[in-house]
Amino acid sequence: MTYIAKPKFHHPGLKKNELGYTHRDYEGKISTLCAGCGHDSITASIIEACYELSIEPHRVAKISGIGCSSKTPDYFLGNSHGFNSVHGRMPSVLTGANLANRDLIYLGVSGDGDSASIGFGQFAHSIRRGVNMTYIVENNGVYGLTKGQFSATADRGSKSKKGVTNTDNAIDLVAIALQLGATFVARSFSGDKTQLVPLIAAAIRHKGASFIDVISPCIAFNNHAGSTKSFDYVREHNDAVNRLDVLVGRDPISVDYAPGTVQVVEQHDGSRLALRKLDADYDPHDRLGAQTFLQKHAAKGQIVTGLLYVDPDAEDMHSHLETVETPLNTLDEEDLCPGSAVLDKINSSLR
């Protein structure tokens, strides 16, 4: 239970990152979610990604809304900043915080009900504005807190635990994010930590609107035969477009090898990495191609996972608005009120 504090004792043999932190330093309170919930696996992946990137916890601001997914920020990065907003309003709160202090790392955690229904407009505007954030949707296709009603991401034809068939078309948040201009778009599965951890790490380092849709089965209400968000269904229909890793803070390593072949690459630490080039025809820099690829595989009932699109030259909201480099919350009175002469000059330019 969250009111039970985790022991602060750290075994002296725990591995530390570049900052001297262990995994325990990136944990939060004890989870109150159902045992086996996919959301807890996402929490573990966020902890692992932040540990690997050697992020200082106090530099992170985690914002959430309402729902099972929005409870999870309490379970990671206990020493970071946090704000639990009302239902569907996480994106606007995060946008305001980002405008005030651009120096923090922003993690927005939401759910399919939180972002695809009541917060759909908020989701859309934060993406199109290019807010510098990592927006993670823990997607299970149901309202878990209110006993399993279909959410807006539930696939048409899927069945609820009670046997009711969903007759509404689903909202594909990945497709919407691509259309609205997100500059980093990915989809993953809570049960695939090998794929999810580097995706989260890459999204955190990306400057711009990073969106990750994570299929996260609800073991209480949406992990049965007939559900398209269950563990078994996703494992059987998962089509990964690429295999990922993130290397930071070192000189770049370049390789050039033909599709279908294996290349052994020596890493900075002396270890050797065997790379097999897969899906050579897929280009993650082609936004239109990503949209077409999604629709093509969705028609086959396949769930495409991996890095679907990234713009390496992306800009964020502060670049678009031409804000000052200094965080707005640190500007003093002299900066904010430069005097009547400056005001007269501004007014003259508007005439």
Solvent accessible surface area in square Angstrom, and as a share of the most:
residue,aa,sasa,rsa
1,M,113,0.50
2,T,41,0.24
3,Y,176,0.67
4,I,83,0.42
5,A,83,0.65
6,K,67,0.28
7,P,99,0.62
8,K,188,0.80
9,F,145,0.60
10,H,62,0.28
11,H,113,0.50
12,P,117,0.74
13,G,60,0.58
14,L,67,0.33
15,K,159,0.68
16,K,122,0.52
17,N,24,0.12
18,E,155,0.69
19,L,83,0.41
20,G,37,0.35
21,Y,65,0.25
22,T,6,0.03
23,H,67,0.30
24,R,68,0.25
25,D,36,0.19
26,Y,0,0.00
27,E,46,0.20
28,G,14,0.13
29,K,97,0.41
30,I,59,0.30
31,S,38,0.25
32,T,48,0.28
33,L,23,0.11
34,C,73,0.44
35,A,96,0.74
36,G,55,0.52
37,C,14,0.08
38,G,1,0.01
39,H,3,0.01
40,D,43,0.22
41,S,46,0.30
42,I,0,0.00
43,T,10,0.06
44,A,40,0.31
45,S,0,0.00
46,I,0,0.00
47,I,18,0.09
48,E,34,0.15
49,A,0,0.00
50,C,0,0.00
51,Y,15,0.06
52,E,95,0.42
53,L,27,0.14
54,S,20,0.13
55,I,13,0.06
56,E,60,0.27
57,P,7,0.04
58,H,101,0.45
59,R,93,0.34
60,V,0,0.00
61,A,5,0.04
62,K,17,0.07
63,I,7,0.04
64,S,2,0.02
65,G,0,0.00
66,I,76,0.38
67,G,19,0.18
68,C,30,0.18
69,S,5,0.03
70,S,5,0.03
71,K,76,0.32
72,T,0,0.00
73,P,10,0.06
74,D,62,0.32
75,Y,8,0.03
76,F,0,0.00
77,L,0,0.00
78,G,49,0.47
79,N,111,0.57
80,S,20,0.13
81,H,96,0.43
82,G,53,0.51
83,F,115,0.48
84,N,92,0.47
85,S,8,0.05
86,V,102,0.59
87,H,60,0.27
88,G,1,0.01
89,R,86,0.31
90,M,0,0.00
91,P,4,0.03
92,S,54,0.35
93,V,47,0.27
94,L,0,0.00
95,T,15,0.09
96,G,38,0.37
97,A,34,0.27
98,N,2,0.01
99,L,53,0.26
100,A,39,0.30
101,N,31,0.16
102,R,51,0.19
103,D,82,0.43
104,L,40,0.20
105,I,31,0.16
106,Y,5,0.02
107,L,1,0.00
108,G,0,0.00
109,V,0,0.00
110,S,1,0.00
111,G,6,0.06
112,D,4,0.02
113,G,8,0.07
114,D,4,0.02
115,S,2,0.01
116,A,3,0.02
117,S,47,0.30
118,I,89,0.45
119,G,1,0.01
120,F,64,0.27
121,G,40,0.38
122,Q,47,0.21
123,F,0,0.00
124,A,20,0.16
125,H,77,0.35
126,S,2,0.01
127,I,1,0.01
128,R,130,0.48
129,R,108,0.39
130,G,10,0.09
131,V,0,0.00
132,N,46,0.24
133,M,5,0.02
134,T,2,0.01
135,Y,0,0.00
136,I,0,0.00
137,V,0,0.00
138,E,2,0.01
139,N,7,0.03
140,N,9,0.05
141,G,0,0.00
142,V,8,0.04
143,Y,63,0.24
144,G,14,0.14
145,L,90,0.45
146,T,75,0.44
147,K,144,0.61
148,G,11,0.11
149,Q,100,0.44
150,F,51,0.21
151,S,8,0.05
152,A,27,0.21
153,T,5,0.03
154,A,5,0.04
155,D,52,0.27
156,R,154,0.56
157,G,45,0.43
158,S,7,0.05
159,K,95,0.40
160,S,14,0.09
161,K,130,0.55
162,K,184,0.78
163,G,47,0.45
164,V,88,0.51
165,T,63,0.36
166,N,12,0.06
167,T,97,0.57
168,D,98,0.51
169,N,112,0.57
170,A,41,0.32
171,I,50,0.25
172,D,51,0.26
173,L,2,0.01
174,V,0,0.00
175,A,29,0.23
176,I,44,0.22
177,A,0,0.00
178,L,0,0.00
179,Q,129,0.57
180,L,51,0.25
181,G,32,0.31
182,A,0,0.00
183,T,18,0.10
184,F,4,0.02
185,V,0,0.00
186,A,0,0.00
187,R,24,0.09
188,S,0,0.00
189,F,5,0.02
190,S,2,0.01
191,G,42,0.40
192,D,41,0.21
193,K,94,0.40
194,T,116,0.67
195,Q,13,0.06
196,L,0,0.00
197,V,9,0.05
198,P,14,0.09
199,L,1,0.00
200,I,0,0.00
201,A,2,0.02
202,A,28,0.21
203,A,1,0.00
204,I,23,0.12
205,R,145,0.53
206,H,26,0.12
207,K,98,0.41
208,G,0,0.00
209,A,2,0.01
210,S,0,0.00
211,F,0,0.00
212,I,0,0.00
213,D,0,0.00
214,V,0,0.00
215,I,6,0.03
216,S,0,0.00
217,P,0,0.00
218,C,14,0.08
219,I,59,0.30
220,A,30,0.23
221,F,48,0.20
222,N,9,0.05
223,N,59,0.30
224,H,47,0.21
225,A,101,0.78
226,G,40,0.39
227,S,3,0.02
228,T,24,0.14
229,K,15,0.06
230,S,6,0.04
231,F,34,0.14
232,D,97,0.50
233,Y,54,0.21
234,V,0,0.00
235,R,144,0.52
236,E,135,0.60
237,H,57,0.25
238,N,48,0.25
239,D,45,0.23
240,A,39,0.30
241,V,3,0.02
242,N,29,0.15
243,R,195,0.71
244,L,50,0.25
245,D,105,0.54
246,V,40,0.23
247,L,110,0.55
248,V,53,0.30
249,G,77,0.74
250,R,143,0.52
251,D,111,0.58
252,P,125,0.79
253,I,63,0.32
254,S,106,0.68
255,V,64,0.37
256,D,141,0.73
257,Y,34,0.13
258,A,57,0.44
259,P,86,0.54
260,G,53,0.51
261,T,60,0.35
262,V,75,0.43
263,Q,64,0.28
264,V,76,0.44
265,V,11,0.06
266,E,101,0.45
267,Q,27,0.12
268,H,80,0.36
269,D,115,0.60
270,G,46,0.44
271,S,55,0.35
272,R,172,0.63
273,L,67,0.33
274,A,69,0.53
275,L,54,0.27
276,R,141,0.51
277,K,69,0.29
278,L,75,0.37
279,D,78,0.40
280,A,54,0.42
281,D,148,0.77
282,Y,30,0.11
283,D,71,0.37
284,P,32,0.20
285,H,105,0.47
286,D,59,0.31
287,R,66,0.24
288,L,131,0.65
289,G,27,0.26
290,A,0,0.00
291,Q,41,0.18
292,T,77,0.45
293,F,47,0.19
294,L,7,0.04
295,Q,129,0.57
296,K,117,0.50
297,H,20,0.09
298,A,63,0.49
299,A,93,0.72
300,K,120,0.51
301,G,29,0.28
302,Q,64,0.29
303,I,25,0.13
304,V,2,0.01
305,T,0,0.00
306,G,0,0.00
307,L,24,0.12
308,L,1,0.00
309,Y,17,0.07
310,V,23,0.13
311,D,40,0.21
312,P,98,0.61
313,D,124,0.64
314,A,17,0.13
315,E,101,0.45
316,D,4,0.02
317,M,8,0.04
318,H,4,0.02
319,S,40,0.26
320,H,105,0.47
321,L,103,0.51
322,E,151,0.68
323,T,37,0.21
324,V,80,0.46
325,E,141,0.63
326,T,64,0.37
327,P,18,0.11
328,L,70,0.35
329,N,92,0.47
330,T,85,0.49
331,L,38,0.19
332,D,82,0.42
333,E,136,0.61
334,E,138,0.62
335,D,82,0.43
336,L,109,0.54
337,C,88,0.53
338,P,79,0.50
339,G,43,0.41
340,S,83,0.54
341,A,79,0.61
342,V,62,0.36
343,L,102,0.51
344,D,86,0.44
345,K,154,0.65
346,I,89,0.45
347,N,60,0.31
348,S,62,0.40
349,S,86,0.56
350,L,140,0.70
351,R,220,0.80
